[in-house]
């Protein structure tokens, strides 16, 4: 358990700016700096688990909600649930956009696995 906590902390420290930016983008009418510290940390941990520790988003969100029910104020868990749902929706949309984006010529030519790149005229 201690090793896992260290992994979370390490990844959070290394990627804090990206994590905070992603959370700020998902919060409508709020920003991360205005949140209670416990709520801010719960959100950061959940997103770190999803992005950098390959935890399933449903598991990370459920854990965040349970922690919020225990340590946040009366409605904190609802807020955290809403933010995490928006964040994961945004991440899913970003993945879809990346998959549907057309390849650049340089990506096709430089890909050794692509048979087109290996064809010589």
N, CA, C and O atoms as a MOPAC input file, in Angstrom:
PM7 MOZYME 1SCF
protein

 N      0.82400 1    -1.20500 1     0.00000 1
 C      0.00000 1     0.00000 1     0.00000 1
 C      0.86400 1     1.26300 1     0.00000 1
 O      0.56300 1     2.23000 1    -0.70000 1
 N      1.92400 1     1.24500 1     0.78100 1
 C      2.79300 1     2.41200 1     0.84500 1
 C      3.46000 1     2.66300 1    -0.50900 1
 O      3.62400 1     3.81200 1    -0.91900 1
 N      3.84100 1     1.59300 1    -1.19400 1
 C      4.44900 1     1.74200 1    -2.51600 1
 C      3.49700 1     2.38100 1    -3.50900 1
 O      3.90100 1     3.21100 1    -4.32300 1
 N      2.22800 1     1.99100 1    -3.44000 1
 C      1.23200 1     2.56200 1    -4.34200 1
 C      1.02800 1     4.05100 1    -4.04600 1
 O      0.91300 1     4.86200 1    -4.96500 1
 N      0.98500 1     4.39600 1    -2.78100 1
 C      0.85100 1     5.80600 1    -2.39900 1
 C      2.03700 1     6.61800 1    -2.91400 1
 O      1.87200 1     7.75800 1    -3.34800 1
 N      3.22500 1     6.03300 1    -2.86700 1
 C      4.40700 1     6.73100 1    -3.38200 1
 C      4.32000 1     6.91400 1    -4.89600 1
 O      4.74000 1     7.94400 1    -5.42400 1
 N      3.77400 1     5.91200 1    -5.59700 1
 C      3.59400 1     6.05000 1    -7.03800 1
 C      2.64900 1     7.19700 1    -7.35800 1
 O      2.90100 1     7.98400 1    -8.27000 1
 N      1.55700 1     7.28700 1    -6.60200 1
 C      0.59700 1     8.38200 1    -6.81400 1
 C      1.28500 1     9.72400 1    -6.59800 1
 O      1.17500 1    10.62500 1    -7.43000 1
 N      1.98300 1     9.85300 1    -5.49800 1
 C      2.64000 1    11.12600 1    -5.16400 1
 C      3.68100 1    11.48800 1    -6.21200 1
 O      3.75500 1    12.63900 1    -6.64400 1
 N      4.48100 1    10.52100 1    -6.62000 1
 C      5.51600 1    10.77900 1    -7.62200 1
 C      4.90500 1    11.26900 1    -8.92600 1
 O      5.34800 1    12.26900 1    -9.49000 1
 N      3.88200 1    10.55900 1    -9.40400 1
 C      3.23900 1    10.94500 1   -10.66400 1
 C      2.53900 1    12.30100 1   -10.53300 1
 O      2.57500 1    13.11500 1   -11.45500 1
 N      1.91700 1    12.53000 1    -9.40800 1
 C      1.22900 1    13.80200 1    -9.18400 1
 C      2.20900 1    14.96800 1    -9.20300 1
 O      1.92900 1    16.01000 1    -9.79400 1
 N      3.34400 1    14.79500 1    -8.56300 1
 C      4.34900 1    15.86100 1    -8.54700 1
 C      4.89500 1    16.10200 1    -9.95500 1
 O      5.05500 1    17.25000 1   -10.37100 1
 N      5.18000 1    15.02600 1   -10.68700 1
 C      5.74700 1    15.15900 1   -12.02800 1
 C      4.77800 1    15.79800 1   -13.01900 1
 O      5.20200 1    16.50200 1   -13.93500 1
 N      3.48100 1    15.55700 1   -12.84100 1
 C      2.49300 1    15.98900 1   -13.83800 1
 C      1.45400 1    16.96000 1   -13.26800 1
 O      0.35700 1    17.08800 1   -13.81100 1
 N      1.79300 1    17.62100 1   -12.20800 1
 C      0.82400 1    18.47100 1   -11.51300 1
 C      0.22000 1    19.55400 1   -12.40900 1
 O     -0.98800 1    19.78900 1   -12.36700 1
 N      1.03900 1    20.20200 1   -13.20300 1
 C      0.52300 1    21.27500 1   -14.06000 1
 C     -0.51800 1    20.74400 1   -15.04800 1
 O     -1.56500 1    21.36300 1   -15.23800 1
 N     -0.23100 1    19.59400 1   -15.68000 1
 C     -1.17100 1    19.00300 1   -16.63200 1
 C     -2.45400 1    18.56300 1   -15.93400 1
 O     -3.55400 1    18.75700 1   -16.45200 1
 N     -2.30000 1    17.97100 1   -14.76000 1
 C     -3.45900 1    17.50800 1   -13.99100 1
 C     -4.33500 1    18.69400 1   -13.59800 1
 O     -5.55300 1    18.66100 1   -13.77800 1
 N     -3.71800 1    19.72800 1   -13.06900 1
 C     -4.47500 1    20.91400 1   -12.65800 1
 C     -5.16100 1    21.58100 1   -13.84100 1
 O     -6.29900 1    22.03600 1   -13.72700 1
 N     -4.47400 1    21.64100 1   -14.97000 1
 C     -5.07500 1    22.25100 1   -16.15500 1
 C     -6.29400 1    21.45200 1   -16.61200 1
 O     -7.32400 1    22.02800 1   -16.96100 1
 N     -6.17400 1    20.12600 1   -16.60800 1
 C     -7.29400 1    19.27000 1   -17.02000 1
 C     -8.47700 1    19.45300 1   -16.06900 1
 O     -9.62300 1    19.51300 1   -16.51400 1
 N     -8.21200 1    19.54200 1   -14.77600 1
 C     -9.28500 1    19.73500 1   -13.79400 1
 C     -9.91700 1    21.11000 1   -13.93800 1
 O    -11.14000 1    21.23800 1   -13.89300 1
 N     -9.09600 1    22.13700 1   -14.11200 1
 C     -9.63300 1    23.49500 1   -14.28700 1
 C    -10.54500 1    23.57600 1   -15.50700 1
 O    -11.57800 1    24.24400 1   -15.47600 1
 N    -10.16100 1    22.90200 1   -16.56600 1
 C    -10.95800 1    22.90100 1   -17.78900 1
 C    -12.33400 1    22.27700 1   -17.55400 1
 O    -13.32500 1    22.69200 1   -18.15400 1
 N    -12.38100 1    21.28300 1   -16.68100 1
 C    -13.63800 1    20.56400 1   -16.44200 1
 C    -14.56500 1    21.27800 1   -15.46400 1
 O    -15.76000 1    20.98400 1   -15.42400 1
 N    -14.04100 1    22.20000 1   -14.68400 1
 C    -14.87500 1    22.86700 1   -13.68100 1
 C    -15.54500 1    24.09400 1   -14.27700 1
 O    -14.88000 1    25.01500 1   -14.75200 1
 N    -16.84700 1    24.09000 1   -14.24500 1
 C    -17.62500 1    25.18500 1   -14.79900 1
 C    -17.86700 1    26.21300 1   -13.69300 1
 O    -18.49400 1    25.90900 1   -12.67800 1
 N    -17.37000 1    27.41600 1   -13.89700 1
 C    -17.58100 1    28.48300 1   -12.92100 1
 C    -16.71800 1    28.36700 1   -11.67300 1
 O    -16.93000 1    29.09900 1   -10.70600 1
 N    -15.75500 1    27.46400 1   -11.68000 1
 C    -14.85400 1    27.28700 1   -10.54900 1
 C    -13.44000 1    27.12300 1   -11.07300 1
 O    -13.22400 1    26.87700 1   -12.26000 1
 N    -12.49500 1    27.26200 1   -10.18100 1
 C    -11.14400 1    26.84100 1   -10.52000 1
 C    -10.55400 1    26.11300 1    -9.32800 1
 O    -11.02300 1    26.25700 1    -8.19900 1
 N     -9.54800 1    25.35300 1    -9.58600 1
 C     -8.97100 1    24.45700 1    -8.59100 1
 C     -8.49500 1    25.19000 1    -7.34100 1
 O     -8.61800 1    24.67900 1    -6.22800 1
 N     -7.96100 1    26.37200 1    -7.52900 1
 C     -7.41500 1    27.12800 1    -6.40200 1
 C     -8.48200 1    27.54500 1    -5.39100 1
 O     -8.16800 1    27.78100 1    -4.22500 1
 N     -9.72400 1    27.63700 1    -5.82300 1
 C    -10.80800 1    28.06300 1    -4.92700 1
 C    -11.38500 1    26.91600 1    -4.10200 1
 O    -12.14000 1    27.15500 1    -3.16000 1
 N    -11.04600 1    25.69400 1    -4.43800 1
 C    -11.60700 1    24.53900 1    -3.73100 1
 C    -10.95600 1    24.33800 1    -2.37300 1
 O     -9.83200 1    24.77700 1    -2.12700 1
 N    -11.69100 1    23.66500 1    -1.50100 1
 C    -11.10100 1    23.23400 1    -0.23600 1
 C     -9.95700 1    22.28000 1    -0.56100 1
 O    -10.03100 1    21.52000 1    -1.52600 1
 N     -8.91800 1    22.32100 1     0.23300 1
 C     -7.73500 1    21.51300 1    -0.04500 1
 C     -8.06400 1    20.02600 1    -0.17300 1
 O     -7.52800 1    19.34700 1    -1.04800 1
 N     -8.93300 1    19.52200 1     0.68500 1
 C     -9.25900 1    18.09600 1     0.64000 1
 C     -9.91900 1    17.73800 1    -0.68800 1
 O     -9.60000 1    16.70000 1    -1.26800 1
 N    -10.81800 1    18.56300 1    -1.17400 1
 C    -11.48400 1    18.30900 1    -2.45900 1
 C    -10.48300 1    18.38300 1    -3.61200 1
 O    -10.50200 1    17.55500 1    -4.52200 1
 N     -9.62400 1    19.37200 1    -3.55600 1
 C     -8.60200 1    19.54000 1    -4.59500 1
 C     -7.68700 1    18.30900 1    -4.63700 1
 O     -7.36600 1    17.80800 1    -5.71500 1
 N     -7.27500 1    17.83300 1    -3.47800 1
 C     -6.38100 1    16.68000 1    -3.43200 1
 C     -7.07200 1    15.39300 1    -3.86900 1
 O     -6.45400 1    14.55300 1    -4.52300 1
 N     -8.32600 1    15.23100 1    -3.52100 1
 C     -9.08500 1    14.05300 1    -3.96000 1
 C     -9.17600 1    14.04100 1    -5.48900 1
 O     -8.96800 1    13.00000 1    -6.11200 1
 N     -9.48100 1    15.17600 1    -6.08600 1
 C     -9.55700 1    15.27100 1    -7.54500 1
 C     -8.20700 1    14.97900 1    -8.19500 1
 O     -8.13300 1    14.25100 1    -9.18500 1
 N     -7.15900 1    15.54300 1    -7.64300 1
 C     -5.82300 1    15.32800 1    -8.21300 1
 C     -5.41900 1    13.85300 1    -8.14800 1
 O     -4.86900 1    13.31300 1    -9.10800 1
 N     -5.68900 1    13.21700 1    -7.03200 1
 C     -5.32800 1    11.80400 1    -6.87500 1
 C     -6.11100 1    10.94500 1    -7.86300 1
 O     -5.54100 1    10.07400 1    -8.52100 1
 N     -7.40300 1    11.18500 1    -7.96600 1
 C     -8.23000 1    10.38600 1    -8.87900 1
 C     -7.75500 1    10.54300 1   -10.31800 1
 O     -7.65300 1     9.55400 1   -11.04400 1
 N     -7.46700 1    11.75800 1   -10.73600 1
 C     -7.02500 1    11.97300 1   -12.11400 1
 C     -5.62600 1    11.39700 1   -12.34100 1
 O     -5.33900 1    10.88400 1   -13.42300 1
 N     -4.77000 1    11.47300 1   -11.35300 1
 C     -3.44100 1    10.85800 1   -11.45300 1
 C     -3.56900 1     9.35900 1   -11.66200 1
 O     -2.87200 1     8.78200 1   -12.49600 1
 N     -4.45600 1     8.73100 1   -10.90800 1
 C     -4.65400 1     7.29200 1   -11.06300 1
 C     -5.13200 1     6.94200 1   -12.47100 1
 O     -4.67900 1     5.96300 1   -13.06300 1
 N     -6.04100 1     7.74200 1   -12.99500 1
 C     -6.58300 1     7.47400 1   -14.33000 1
 C     -5.52900 1     7.69700 1   -15.41200 1
 O     -5.34000 1     6.85000 1   -16.28500 1
 N     -4.85300 1     8.82600 1   -15.35400 1
 C     -3.93500 1     9.19300 1   -16.42300 1
 C     -2.59300 1     8.48100 1   -16.37500 1
 O     -2.04100 1     8.13700 1   -17.42000 1
 N     -2.06000 1     8.25600 1   -15.18200 1
 C     -0.67800 1     7.80000 1   -15.08300 1
 C     -0.49400 1     6.44200 1   -14.40200 1
 O      0.61300 1     5.90200 1   -14.39900 1
 N     -1.55200 1     5.89000 1   -13.83100 1
 C     -1.43000 1     4.58800 1   -13.17200 1
 C     -2.38800 1     3.55600 1   -13.75300 1
 O     -2.52700 1     2.45400 1   -13.22200 1
 N     -3.04400 1     3.92100 1   -14.84300 1
 C     -3.91700 1     3.00800 1   -15.59200 1
 C     -5.04100 1     2.40300 1   -14.74700 1
 O     -5.42500 1     1.25100 1   -14.94800 1
 N     -5.56200 1     3.18700 1   -13.80400 1
 C     -6.71800 1     2.74100 1   -13.02400 1
 C     -7.96300 1     3.03000 1   -13.85900 1
 O     -8.08500 1     4.10800 1   -14.44000 1
 N     -8.87700 1     2.07900 1   -13.92100 1
 C    -10.12800 1     2.27800 1   -14.64500 1
 C    -10.83900 1     3.51000 1   -14.08700 1
 O    -10.88500 1     3.72200 1   -12.87500 1
 N    -11.38800 1     4.31300 1   -14.99100 1
 C    -11.99700 1     5.57700 1   -14.56300 1
 C    -13.14000 1     5.36800 1   -13.57400 1
 O    -13.30700 1     6.16700 1   -12.65300 1
 N    -13.92300 1     4.31500 1   -13.74600 1
 C    -15.04100 1     4.06700 1   -12.81900 1
 C    -14.54200 1     3.76900 1   -11.41300 1
 O    -15.12700 1     4.22000 1   -10.42900 1
 N    -13.46500 1     3.01300 1   -11.32800 1
 C    -12.89900 1     2.67600 1   -10.02100 1
 C    -12.33800 1     3.92800 1    -9.35500 1
 O    -12.58700 1     4.17000 1    -8.17400 1
 N    -11.58400 1     4.71900 1   -10.10600 1
 C    -10.98600 1     5.94000 1    -9.54600 1
 C    -12.06700 1     6.92200 1    -9.08600 1
 O    -11.93500 1     7.54800 1    -8.03500 1
 N    -13.12900 1     7.05300 1    -9.87100 1
 C    -14.21300 1     7.96100 1    -9.49300 1
 C    -14.93300 1     7.44800 1    -8.25200 1
 O    -15.21100 1     8.21900 1    -7.33400 1
 N    -15.23500 1     6.16200 1    -8.21700 1
 C    -15.91200 1     5.58600 1    -7.03900 1
 C    -15.08000 1     5.76000 1    -5.77800 1
 O    -15.61700 1     6.08800 1    -4.72000 1
 N    -13.77300 1     5.54200 1    -5.88300 1
 C    -12.89400 1     5.73800 1    -4.72700 1
 C    -12.88300 1     7.20100 1    -4.29100 1
 O    -12.93400 1     7.50000 1    -3.09800 1
 N    -12.81600 1     8.09800 1    -5.25100 1
 C    -12.81000 1     9.52700 1    -4.93700 1
 C    -14.09500 1     9.92900 1    -4.21900 1
 O    -14.06300 1    10.70700 1    -3.26500 1
 N    -15.21700 1     9.40000 1    -4.67700 1
 C    -16.50900 1     9.71200 1    -4.05100 1
 C    -16.54500 1     9.19400 1    -2.61900 1
 O    -17.00400 1     9.89400 1    -1.71700 1
 N    -16.07000 1     7.98300 1    -2.40700 1
 C    -16.06100 1     7.41100 1    -1.05500 1
 C    -15.15900 1     8.20500 1    -0.11200 1
 O    -15.51000 1     8.42900 1     1.04700 1
 N    -14.00900 1     8.62600 1    -0.60400 1
 C    -13.11000 1     9.44700 1     0.21700 1
 C    -13.76400 1    10.78500 1     0.52700 1
 O    -13.67500 1    11.27800 1     1.65100 1
 N    -14.41700 1    11.37000 1    -0.46600 1
 C    -15.08600 1    12.65600 1    -0.26700 1
 C    -16.22600 1    12.53600 1     0.74000 1
 O    -16.42000 1    13.43400 1     1.55900 1
 N    -16.97600 1    11.45100 1     0.69100 1
 C    -18.06000 1    11.25100 1     1.66000 1
 C    -17.51300 1    11.22600 1     3.08100 1
 O    -18.17600 1    11.65600 1     4.02500 1
 N    -16.31400 1    10.72200 1     3.21500 1
 C    -15.72000 1    10.59400 1     4.54700 1
 C    -15.03200 1    11.87600 1     5.02100 1
 O    -15.10900 1    12.22400 1     6.19900 1
 N    -14.35500 1    12.58300 1     4.09800 1
 C    -13.49300 1    13.69000 1     4.52100 1
 C    -13.93100 1    15.07200 1     4.05000 1
 O    -13.44700 1    16.07700 1     4.57100 1
 N    -14.83000 1    15.14300 1     3.08500 1
 C    -15.24900 1    16.44300 1     2.57100 1
 C    -16.51400 1    16.89400 1     3.28900 1
 O    -17.01000 1    16.21000 1     4.18500 1
 N    -17.03100 1    18.05500 1     2.88400 1
 C    -18.27700 1    18.52400 1     3.48900 1
 C    -19.46100 1    17.72700 1     2.93700 1
 O    -19.28100 1    16.79800 1     2.14900 1
 N    -20.63600 1    18.09000 1     3.34500 1
 C    -21.85200 1    17.32700 1     3.04300 1
 C    -22.07600 1    17.08800 1     1.54700 1
 O    -22.48400 1    15.99500 1     1.15200 1
 N    -21.81500 1    18.09500 1     0.71600 1
 C    -22.06200 1    17.97300 1    -0.72400 1
 C    -20.79100 1    17.80000 1    -1.54900 1
 O    -20.84700 1    17.79800 1    -2.77900 1
 N    -19.65500 1    17.65700 1    -0.88800 1
 C    -18.38300 1    17.54800 1    -1.59600 1
 C    -18.32900 1    16.38200 1    -2.55700 1
 O    -17.78500 1    16.49800 1    -3.65500 1
 N    -18.88800 1    15.26200 1    -2.14900 1
 C    -18.82600 1    14.07700 1    -3.01500 1
 C    -19.60200 1    14.28700 1    -4.31600 1
 O    -19.21400 1    13.76100 1    -5.35900 1
 N    -20.68800 1    15.04800 1    -4.26100 1
 C    -21.45000 1    15.31700 1    -5.49100 1
 C    -20.64200 1    16.18600 1    -6.45000 1
 O    -20.62400 1    15.95100 1    -7.65800 1
 N    -19.98200 1    17.18200 1    -5.89600 1
 C    -19.14700 1    18.06300 1    -6.70800 1
 C    -18.01000 1    17.26700 1    -7.34800 1
 O    -17.75000 1    17.40100 1    -8.54300 1
 N    -17.34400 1    16.45300 1    -6.56400 1
 C    -16.23200 1    15.64500 1    -7.06400 1
 C    -16.71800 1    14.68500 1    -8.14700 1
 O    -16.05000 1    14.51200 1    -9.16700 1
 N    -17.85500 1    14.07100 1    -7.93500 1
 C    -18.42500 1    13.18200 1    -8.94100 1
 C    -18.65700 1    13.93500 1   -10.25100 1
 O    -18.30000 1    13.43700 1   -11.31900 1
 N    -19.24400 1    15.11600 1   -10.18200 1
 C    -19.51800 1    15.89900 1   -11.37400 1
 C    -18.24900 1    16.30300 1   -12.11100 1
 O    -18.17900 1    16.20500 1   -13.33600 1
 N    -17.24800 1    16.75800 1   -11.36600 1
 C    -15.99000 1    17.17600 1   -11.99500 1
 C    -15.30200 1    15.98200 1   -12.64700 1
 O    -14.82300 1    16.07500 1   -13.77700 1
 N    -15.25600 1    14.87000 1   -11.93700 1
 C    -14.58500 1    13.69000 1   -12.48700 1
 C    -15.30900 1    13.15300 1   -13.71900 1
 O    -14.66700 1    12.68400 1   -14.65900 1
 N    -16.61900 1    13.21700 1   -13.72200 1
 C    -17.37000 1    12.77100 1   -14.91100 1
 C    -17.05100 1    13.67500 1   -16.10800 1
 O    -16.85500 1    13.19200 1   -17.22300 1
 N    -17.00000 1    14.98600 1   -15.86900 1
 C    -16.66900 1    15.90500 1   -16.95900 1
 C    -15.23400 1    15.68400 1   -17.45100 1
 O    -14.97900 1    15.69400 1   -18.65500 1
 N    -14.30900 1    15.48600 1   -16.52000 1
 C    -12.90900 1    15.25900 1   -16.90000 1
 C    -12.78900 1    13.99900 1   -17.75100 1
 O    -12.14500 1    14.01200 1   -18.80000 1
 N    -13.40400 1    12.91900 1   -17.30200 1
 C    -13.28200 1    11.66500 1   -18.05800 1
 C    -14.00400 1    11.75700 1   -19.39900 1
 O    -13.56000 1    11.15700 1   -20.37800 1
 N    -15.10100 1    12.49300 1   -19.45900 1
 C    -15.76200 1    12.71600 1   -20.74700 1
 C    -14.84200 1    13.48300 1   -21.69700 1
 O    -14.74200 1    13.15200 1   -22.87800 1
 N    -14.17400 1    14.50800 1   -21.17200 1
 C    -13.23900 1    15.27800 1   -21.98600 1
 C    -12.08400 1    14.40300 1   -22.47500 1
 O    -11.67500 1    14.49700 1   -23.63200 1
 N    -11.56400 1    13.55700 1   -21.59200 1
 C    -10.47400 1    12.66000 1   -21.98600 1
 C    -10.92300 1    11.68800 1   -23.06800 1
 O    -10.19000 1    11.43100 1   -24.02300 1
 N    -12.13300 1    11.14600 1   -22.91400 1
 C    -12.67700 1    10.24200 1   -23.92900 1
 C    -12.82200 1    10.95000 1   -25.26600 1
 O    -12.50300 1    10.38100 1   -26.31000 1
 N    -13.30400 1    12.19500 1   -25.24000 1
 C    -13.45400 1    12.97500 1   -26.47500 1
 C    -12.10200 1    13.25500 1   -27.12500 1
 O    -11.97500 1    13.20900 1   -28.34800 1
 N    -11.09400 1    13.54500 1   -26.30200 1
 C     -9.75300 1    13.79100 1   -26.82800 1
 C     -9.19700 1    12.54300 1   -27.50800 1
 O     -8.55100 1    12.63800 1   -28.55200 1
 N     -9.44700 1    11.37500 1   -26.92000 1
 C     -8.98800 1    10.12100 1   -27.52400 1
 C     -9.68800 1     9.87600 1   -28.85800 1
 O     -9.06000 1     9.46400 1   -29.83300 1
 N    -11.00200 1    10.13500 1   -28.88900 1
 C    -11.74600 1     9.95200 1   -30.13600 1
 C    -11.23900 1    10.88800 1   -31.22700 1
 O    -11.07800 1    10.48400 1   -32.37800 1
 N    -10.99100 1    12.13200 1   -30.85900 1
 C    -10.49300 1    13.09800 1   -31.83300 1
 C     -9.12500 1    12.68900 1   -32.34700 1
 O     -8.83700 1    12.82800 1   -33.53600 1
 N     -8.28100 1    12.18500 1   -31.45800 1
 C     -6.93900 1    11.77000 1   -31.86400 1
 C     -7.01000 1    10.57500 1   -32.81500 1
 O     -6.23700 1    10.49300 1   -33.77000 1
 N     -7.92400 1     9.66300 1   -32.55800 1
 C     -8.06400 1     8.48300 1   -33.42200 1
 C     -8.61800 1     8.84200 1   -34.79400 1
 O     -8.25300 1     8.23200 1   -35.79900 1
 N     -9.50000 1     9.83500 1   -34.83000 1
 C    -10.13400 1    10.17200 1   -36.10100 1
 C     -9.36900 1    11.23000 1   -36.89300 1
 O     -9.74000 1    11.55400 1   -38.02100 1
 N     -8.30100 1    11.76700 1   -36.30200 1
 C     -7.50600 1    12.76900 1   -37.01200 1
 C     -6.75400 1    12.10300 1   -38.15700 1
 O     -6.20800 1    11.01200 1   -37.99000 1
 N     -6.72200 1    12.74700 1   -39.31200 1
 C     -5.99100 1    12.15800 1   -40.44000 1
 C     -4.49100 1    12.12700 1   -40.15500 1
 O     -3.95300 1    13.01300 1   -39.49100 1
 N     -3.83400 1    11.10100 1   -40.66600 1
 C     -2.38700 1    10.99800 1   -40.50400 1
 C     -1.69000 1    12.03200 1   -41.36500 1
 O     -2.13600 1    12.33900 1   -42.47000 1
 N     -0.60700 1    12.55900 1   -40.85500 1
 C      0.22800 1    13.45300 1   -41.63900 1
 C      1.13500 1    12.58900 1   -42.51700 1
 O      1.42500 1    11.44100 1   -42.17900 1
 N      1.57000 1    13.13300 1   -43.61300 1
 C      2.44000 1    12.39400 1   -44.51700 1
 C      3.69300 1    11.93500 1   -43.78400 1
 O      4.15300 1    10.81500 1   -44.00700 1
 N      4.25100 1    12.76100 1   -42.92600 1
 C      5.46900 1    12.39100 1   -42.19900 1
 C      5.22600 1    11.19800 1   -41.28600 1
 O      6.14400 1    10.40900 1   -41.06200 1
 N      4.01400 1    11.04000 1   -40.74900 1
 C      3.70800 1     9.89600 1   -39.90200 1
 C      3.66300 1     8.61600 1   -40.72600 1
 O      4.11800 1     7.57000 1   -40.26400 1
 N      3.13000 1     8.68200 1   -41.91800 1
 C      3.03600 1     7.50700 1   -42.78100 1
 C      4.41700 1     7.10600 1   -43.26900 1
 O      4.76800 1     5.92600 1   -43.24000 1
 N      5.20100 1     8.07500 1   -43.71800 1
 C      6.51300 1     7.80200 1   -44.29300 1
 C      7.47900 1     7.27000 1   -43.23900 1
 O      8.28000 1     6.38500 1   -43.53900 1
 N      7.42200 1     7.78000 1   -42.02700 1
 C      8.40100 1     7.39400 1   -41.01300 1
 C      8.00200 1     6.16200 1   -40.22200 1
 O      8.75200 1     5.74700 1   -39.33800 1
 N      6.87100 1     5.56900 1   -40.49500 1
 C      6.39800 1     4.40900 1   -39.74900 1
 C      6.93000 1     3.12800 1   -40.38500 1
 O      6.48000 1     2.75100 1   -41.46700 1
 N      7.88700 1     2.44700 1   -39.73200 1
 C      8.46200 1     1.24000 1   -40.32500 1
 C      7.46200 1     0.08200 1   -40.41600 1
 O      7.67400 1    -0.85000 1   -41.19100 1
 N      6.39200 1     0.12600 1   -39.64800 1
 C      5.37300 1    -0.92300 1   -39.67600 1
 C      4.36200 1    -0.72100 1   -40.80000 1
 O      3.58300 1    -1.62300 1   -41.10900 1
 N      4.37600 1     0.45100 1   -41.40600 1
 C      3.42000 1     0.77800 1   -42.44800 1
 C      3.95600 1     0.28400 1   -43.79400 1
 O      5.01800 1     0.72600 1   -44.23200 1
 N      3.23900 1    -0.62300 1   -44.45100 1
 C      3.72400 1    -1.13700 1   -45.73400 1
 C      3.84500 1    -0.05900 1   -46.80800 1
 O      4.66100 1    -0.18800 1   -47.72000 1
 N      3.05600 1     0.98500 1   -46.71200 1
 C      3.12500 1     2.07900 1   -47.68600 1
 C      4.46600 1     2.80100 1   -47.55700 1
 O      5.07200 1     3.19900 1   -48.55200 1
 N      4.92000 1     2.96400 1   -46.30100 1
 C      6.17600 1     3.66500 1   -46.06300 1
 C      7.35700 1     2.87600 1   -46.61600 1
 O      8.38600 1     3.46400 1   -46.94800 1
 N      7.22700 1     1.56800 1   -46.71800 1
 C      8.32100 1     0.72200 1   -47.17400 1
 C      8.30100 1     0.46600 1   -48.68000 1
 O      9.23900 1    -0.12700 1   -49.21200 1
 N      7.25500 1     0.89900 1   -49.37300 1
 C      7.19200 1     0.75000 1   -50.82400 1
 C      8.14800 1     1.72600 1   -51.47900 1
 O      8.18900 1     2.91000 1   -51.14800 1
 N      8.88800 1     1.21400 1   -52.38400 1
 C      9.75500 1     2.10900 1   -53.15100 1
 C      9.14600 1     2.28300 1   -54.52300 1
 O      8.60100 1     1.33400 1   -55.08700 1
 N      9.23100 1     3.48000 1   -55.06400 1
 C      8.61200 1     3.72900 1   -56.37200 1
 C      9.29800 1     2.98500 1   -57.48900 1
 O      8.89000 1     3.09500 1   -58.64500 1

